[in-house]
Amino acid sequence: MSMELLFENRKQIGKNILNIIKDNGYTKSSFSRLTNISRPTLNKLIKGEVDSLTTFKTHIQKILESQNIKGEQLLNYVPKSKTKKELIFALSDNAPGNHVLDPKAKKIFGILDDIVHMCELYYN
């Protein structure tokens, strides 16, 4: 498969790179170190924003080698976790009507909300 075809499909390639990262339990940082691609460049690859064919070729080749896959496999990558898991929440409405959260509690719940969102990125 030609690198030019991969370059033409760089948005899909970017999505597939992100799926490879998730499926194999990497973080973007660890994948960046593994492939010897800087984080900013990796982010551009994932977003499909690398405009230089030469740069694209160089970095895609690093990914192909590190994952021991061919260009066709990267283009047609099927995520391991294709089905989304349904999140289940238990809510309670037994708080008094005039209840106001303490500022510290608001901050903690905000942090927990951020953690849930990060988990959704990697586990959905």
Order of alpha helices (4+ residues) and beta strands (2+ residues): alpha-alpha-alpha-alpha-alpha-alpha-alpha
